[in-house]
């Protein structure tokens, strides 16, 4: 059963109020158990709530039964939730009396930024918190059997790694026990598919501290998956008229000032590398180089390497380019958030009249790629600019007419293709609107996995030109697209989607041959050699184990095809096929198996082709 996902609950929803009130009940229980604790934030979230604390003694999951017992006792007391509003001066004095320095800091900021002259508090029983609410009227409205403490994690105050590390306690909460039980069951199944867990068990990648956080090392198994995905992308792009390019990992810092990425993107980039260059006249010149956080500036320079005619457009440049982003240390984890990544990137340079056709082609390419991988449960999000964003001109290119024109163009394309979509204000790139493809994760949330963006700004900044039919020079539009996102993010998603049991064409080991006795090893090796001659990733199982252990080990590694070889198979030149997750065994000639296997691989079938 799927977890709760994209449906957002709002403050006036009953479930929101239950979760928010439970956060206060949890805080009350923690203060009982750890006297002297101080409070951070305690908001409702998608499937429950959390609360942040600075604790005099640690709390671990072994404390959860006692905390839950105290929470149920508090709920049973039928505590009322009272709201009180105080003038700013009195409110700040009260927070000081409460001994809550983090609440004081936040209160001062709220008043200064928003011009507030009063702050609100909520009290339930002995617990008092600065809070806007809303809450239930009484704790009797909170189901005592529909919440469960989930985990403990570290969280920096205000999400800033320069601040104090707090203890965050997460909990699930729903309106009834049946929904909670269903959610917990689905969560546990999702945890079994977690890409970090399976990545270790299946030898796909490792993170080594001496290499650096967020810089994955791809092991042989993981490299196979990367290579197969890149091969698929190359084939699809070749058929759609893309030209492959290759660019260096760094560039002069000045380039990123010209594109507009700097200074606004500086926090997400590695520090510049300062070098001394010598000119042809022997003069010393100081230059600053940066690791590229994206490929587009390099591709723009390739486009600009010659003056193009309108007859050449569209120009489609594609690259699996390595980029580097200095993600916050608190966000880095597994393959989903990394600092070094390989991006399935391409940039399409076109005229205004070609935008519609190119976007249609890109979306159709995406749909084709997803169908090959069996990915069906996704939706499209039109990510637009926010003209009222307080960051204003610092966040978006300040060309309101271009924004409206570009967004209307994308709406028209989506309408023409009869594609359902949602709009999200404030999610655009700084240079233009985009269509994000939202996929469900194993925990039920929807996240952006692929994107296609319309750039009306940077080509002009870099003076990109083409000669039109009128003989004059014009600035092209640029479409940025990445159907497979980064290898890291996309492989993480596929690991969880398939639960590590990849289809044959994508599996690191496609066939393992195992014998019931060492006397049949010669024939088994012949089977391996015959398959490898056709570039099948086949291997012979260890000769030292029993057949039961060989089958168990192959199943644990989630190898899609196990071939069992014994006396009967040797005599008839056959093999017995055991498919991963399939009870029925099939015995067939080696030639028949090879033909079916090759067809399965060549067509990238999700199931074995009979």
Helices and strands as residue ranges (DSSP letters): H 14-33, E 38-39, E 44-45, E 48-54, G 61-63, H 64-76, E 81-87, H 88-98, H 101-114, E 118-124, E 127-130, G 139-141, E 147-156, G 157-159, E 165-173, H 177-192, H 195-201, E 205-206, E 217-218, H 220-239, E 243-244, E 250-252, H 253-259, G 266-268, E 273-278, E 284-291, H 296-303, E 308-309, G 310-312, E 315-324, E 340-350, G 352-354, H 355-373, E 378-384, G 392-394, H 400-416, E 421-425, E 434-440, E 446-455, H 458-461, E 466-467, E 473-474, E 477-482, H 487-498, G 504-506, E 511-515, G 518-520, H 521-532, E 538-540, H 547-556, E 561-565, H 567-572, E 574-579, E 585-589, H 590-602
